[in-house]
Amino acid sequence: MGDWQNFDNRAVIGRALRLRREIDDFEARWPTPGSREETLPTFTWAQLERQLVDLAATPAQAQMAKHLVSGTRKLAAFKPSEMVLREVLCMTWVLLDENFRAEPDEASAEMI
């Protein structure tokens, strides 16, 4: 194996370990309730994205919605449902905040 491949493997393992720690910390703070509670209605990722785009405060934030939902969706299967809910709520807060300004860098330049 080349040095770059070893570096890539270590980076992937490092990200996986950080995600595991985040999940463990979350579950320690908010344990899953033992009893069956009433659940939310179900909806799709596409529906979530559509609603966030519609609610976004600015066109730039509407563009961000697609990327934020995509990133959340990719890791959702590995996280507790309540942790994903928290991330969706945080996304919503950012997208509705009229005073939010993304830092000017290459990523935000592509979204504008």
C-alpha positions in Angstrom: 0.0 0.0 0.0 1.2 3.5 -0.8 1.6 6.3 1.7 -1.4 8.1 0.3 -3.6 5.1 0.6 -2.5 4.6 4.2 -3.3 8.3 4.9 -6.7 7.9 3.2 -7.5 4.8 5.3 -6.5 6.6 8.5 -8.6 9.6 7.6 -11.7 7.4 7.0 -11.1 5.5 10.2 -10.7 8.8 12.1 -14.0 10.2 10.7 -15.8 6.9 11.6 -14.4 7.1 15.2 -15.4 10.7 15.6 -18.9 9.9 14.3 -19.1 7.0 16.8 -18.1 9.3 19.7 -20.7 11.8 18.6 -23.4 9.1 18.6 -22.3 7.7 22.0 -22.3 11.2 23.5 -25.7 11.9 22.1 -27.2 8.6 23.4 -25.6 9.2 26.8 -27.3 12.6 27.0 -30.7 11.5 25.5 -31.2 7.8 26.0 -33.9 6.1 23.9 -37.2 6.0 25.8 -38.2 2.5 26.9 -41.9 2.9 26.1 -43.4 3.2 22.7 -44.3 6.9 22.1 -46.4 8.4 19.4 -44.3 9.0 16.3 -44.1 11.8 13.8 -45.7 11.4 10.4 -43.2 10.1 7.8 -41.9 12.1 4.9 -39.2 11.7 2.3 -35.8 13.4 2.1 -37.0 15.1 -1.2 -40.0 16.5 0.7 -37.8 17.8 3.5 -35.5 19.4 0.9 -38.4 21.0 -1.0 -39.9 22.5 2.2 -36.5 23.8 3.4 -35.9 25.4 0.0 -39.3 27.0 0.2 -38.8 28.3 3.7 -35.2 29.6 3.2 -34.7 33.3 3.9 -32.5 34.0 0.9 -31.8 32.4 -2.5 -28.3 31.5 -1.3 -29.7 29.7 1.7 -32.2 27.9 -0.6 -29.2 26.6 -2.6 -27.6 25.5 0.6 -30.6 23.3 1.5 -29.8 20.7 -1.1 -26.3 20.2 0.2 -27.3 20.3 3.9 -30.0 17.7 3.3 -27.7 15.5 1.3 -25.0 15.5 4.0 -27.5 14.7 6.7 -29.2 11.9 4.6 -25.8 10.2 4.0 -25.1 9.7 7.7 -28.7 9.3 9.0 -28.7 5.5 8.8 -25.9 5.4 11.3 -27.4 7.8 13.8 -30.3 7.6 16.3 -33.5 9.1 14.9 -33.5 11.9 17.5 -30.0 12.9 16.5 -31.1 13.2 12.9 -34.1 15.2 14.1 -31.8 17.6 15.9 -29.7 18.1 12.8 -32.8 18.8 10.7 -33.9 21.4 13.3 -30.4 23.0 13.2 -30.5 23.1 9.3 -33.9 24.7 9.5 -32.6 27.4 11.9 -29.7 28.2 9.6 -31.9 28.4 6.5 -34.5 30.6 8.2 -31.9 33.0 9.7 -32.0 36.2 7.6 -28.8 37.3 9.2 -26.8 34.1 8.4 -24.0 34.7 6.0 -21.8 31.8 4.8 -18.1 32.5 4.9 -16.8 33.5 1.5 -14.8 30.5 0.2 -14.9 28.2 -2.8 -17.8 26.1 -1.5 -20.0 29.0 -0.9 -19.0 30.7 -4.1 -20.4 27.6 -6.0 -23.7 27.8 -4.1 -24.4 31.4 -5.0 
